[in-house]
Amino acid sequence: MPEYAIETVGLSRSFGTVQAVDDVSMRIPTGTIFGFLGPNGSGKTTTIRLLLGLLEPGRGSATVLGFDTRSQSNDIRQRTGALLEHPGLYERLSAQENLEFYARVWDLPATERDERVKELLTHMSLWDRREDQVGNWSRGMKQKLAVARAMLHRPALIFLDEPTSGLDPVASAALREDLSSLVAREGVTVFLTTHNLPEAEAVCNLVGVIREGRLLAIDSPANLRSNTGGQKVEISGSGFAPALLEELRLRPEISSAEAKNGTLMLSLRAETPVAPLVRLLVEAGCDIEEVRKGAASLEQAFLTLMEREA
């Protein structure tokens, strides 16, 4: 197994005058859960199609599991699983029949086929419902089965395009937990696109941010929060007058200052001591009750990157 499951150098693809993917270079280590983050139309799905060899790049190159996407796309698709826009399920068949059908497509031997189908359905908490017609299932259960379908042939890498889109919070959390457990058990690399930033923060150990086809950042969620989002400080109290807020916003170490319901919320640009700011507030006549300090969330870091590149 190569050190990097995915490597791209200057990967680009346009459709007419639209540059869907623009000079993307990245390395995703084997065994990583990688989150690819970006707004609608940013190039996430196009990147997946390029990596699967379903589209040819206009410029640049990419290798997936050591295979070139231009000349060895069949090798890539044989060794990867994918859940893209559609779950790929036959709704008139039962859950077990769906997986048995795809197991035959992948030429799994009969003994291994039965064992693998049971293993996946059990792990995704679907075994007791294996004989149900899939068309009667909830969207969350269908997505679980679709993930099992993508994992059926024991791929080294799976692509999941917005797997929790449209699911309620409970179904999303259940799918996320099952996916994380399955990935840890089977050692598979995951390329995950999502709009759900808390989801990416919870499951990914590496994230990339893309906007209008350009890769803006690639790092661990912790580093991205630290380097991009800075610190967040919440100060409970009173006396946070509008004039004081304007004075705070002019300070070079403060990127934003807002007051609401007795809480002053400060965003700091870098590692900044909080004590001098608290002293400044006290000297300005504020009554301070509590100070809470923490790193920015991944969502805040993401929004900061979007604003910088707007």
Secondary structure, DSSP 8 states (H G I E B T S, - for coil): --SEEEEEEEEEEEETTEEEEEEEEEEEETT-EEEEE--TTSSHHHHHHHHTTSS--SEEEEEETTEETTT-HHHHHHHEEEE-SS----TTSBHHHHHHHHHHHTT--HHHHHHHHHHHHHHTT-GGGTTSBGGGS-HHHHHHHHHHHHHTT--SEEEEESTTTT--HHHHHHHHHHHHHHHHHHT-EEEEEES-HHHHHHH-SEEEEEETTEEEEEE-HHHHIIIII-EEEEEEEE---HHHHHHHHTSTTEEEEEEETTEEEEEESSS--SHHHHHHHHHTT-EEEEEEEEE--HHHHHHHHHHHH-
